[in-house]
Amino acid sequence: QLQLVESGGGLVQAGGSLRLSCAASGRTFNSYAMNWFRQAPGKEREFVAGITRGGDKTSYIDSVKGRFTISRDNAKNTLYLQMNSLKLEDTAVYYCNADLTSIWGQGTQVTVSS
């Protein structure tokens, strides 16, 4: 069973950058397309970005296009989310997810301040 652990969240000023990581245990990481979701206080969890198993295709929610980059290193069993030009509305708990499964990490808090 794949297990996921996120890290890299924190407090950052608007306009700043953070890089989130999602470390996967198990030897099947490269069998899954992977996603990043986020959940802001009082809101539903939403899809942020996705990447195919080989990393050749990515997709993003419109509000992060041009600012966020999803990537993966299958040799290191790790998923990344590079977040630049952060905005107040990016504040949320960020989760990684193995596509089409109920496998989720515990989440990492990202707080963007003015």
C-alpha positions in Angstrom: 0.0 0.0 0.0 1.3 3.4 -1.0 1.7 5.9 1.9 2.2 9.6 1.4 3.8 12.3 3.6 3.7 16.0 2.7 6.2 18.6 3.8 7.4 22.1 2.9 4.4 24.2 4.0 4.8 27.3 6.1 4.1 31.0 6.5 5.1 33.2 3.5 4.4 36.7 2.5 2.3 37.4 -0.6 4.5 37.2 -3.7 6.8 34.7 -2.1 7.5 31.1 -3.0 7.3 27.6 -1.4 8.1 24.2 -2.6 5.9 21.3 -1.3 7.1 17.7 -1.3 5.2 14.5 -1.0 7.3 11.5 -0.1 5.8 8.1 -1.1 6.7 4.9 0.5 6.4 1.6 -1.4 7.7 0.6 -4.8 4.6 1.4 -6.7 4.8 5.2 -6.8 5.5 5.3 -10.5 2.3 3.2 -11.1 0.1 6.2 -10.2 -0.7 9.5 -11.7 -0.5 12.0 -8.8 -2.4 15.1 -7.8 -2.2 18.0 -5.4 -5.4 19.2 -3.8 -6.0 22.0 -1.3 -8.7 22.9 1.3 -9.1 26.4 2.6 -11.1 27.0 5.8 -14.8 26.7 5.3 -14.4 25.5 1.7 -14.4 22.2 0.0 -11.2 20.4 -1.0 -10.3 21.4 -4.6 -8.0 20.0 -7.3 -4.9 22.1 -7.8 -2.6 20.2 -10.2 -2.0 16.7 -11.6 0.8 14.8 -13.3 0.9 11.6 -15.3 2.8 8.5 -14.2 5.8 9.4 -16.3 5.6 13.1 -15.6 5.1 14.0 -19.3 1.8 15.7 -18.9 0.5 18.1 -16.3 -2.8 19.9 -15.6 -3.7 22.8 -13.4 -6.6 24.7 -12.0 -6.9 28.0 -13.8 -6.2 30.1 -10.7 -2.6 28.7 -10.4 -1.6 28.4 -14.0 1.7 30.2 -14.6 2.5 30.3 -10.9 2.6 26.7 -9.7 4.5 23.8 -11.2 3.9 20.1 -10.4 6.7 17.7 -11.0 7.9 14.2 -9.8 11.0 12.3 -9.4 10.1 8.6 -9.7 13.7 7.5 -8.7 13.2 9.3 -5.4 9.5 8.4 -5.0 8.7 12.1 -4.5 6.1 14.5 -5.9 6.6 18.3 -5.8 4.6 21.4 -6.1 6.6 24.6 -6.7 4.5 27.6 -5.8 5.6 31.1 -6.9 3.9 34.5 -6.7 1.8 33.3 -3.8 -1.5 35.1 -3.1 -3.6 35.4 0.0 -6.2 33.1 -1.6 -3.6 30.3 -1.8 -3.8 29.8 1.9 -5.0 26.2 2.6 -4.0 22.8 3.7 -2.3 21.1 0.7 -2.7 17.3 0.2 -1.1 14.9 -2.3 -3.2 12.1 -3.7 -2.7 9.1 -5.8 -5.0 9.5 -8.7 -8.2 7.5 -8.7 -7.6 6.2 -5.2 -8.4 7.1 -1.6 -4.7 7.4 -0.8 -4.0 10.8 0.7 -1.3 12.3 2.8 -1.9 14.1 6.1 -1.6 17.5 4.6 0.7 20.5 5.0 -0.4 24.0 5.9 0.4 26.9 3.6 -0.4 30.4 4.9 0.1 33.4 2.8 0.2 36.8 4.7 -0.1 40.3 3.4 
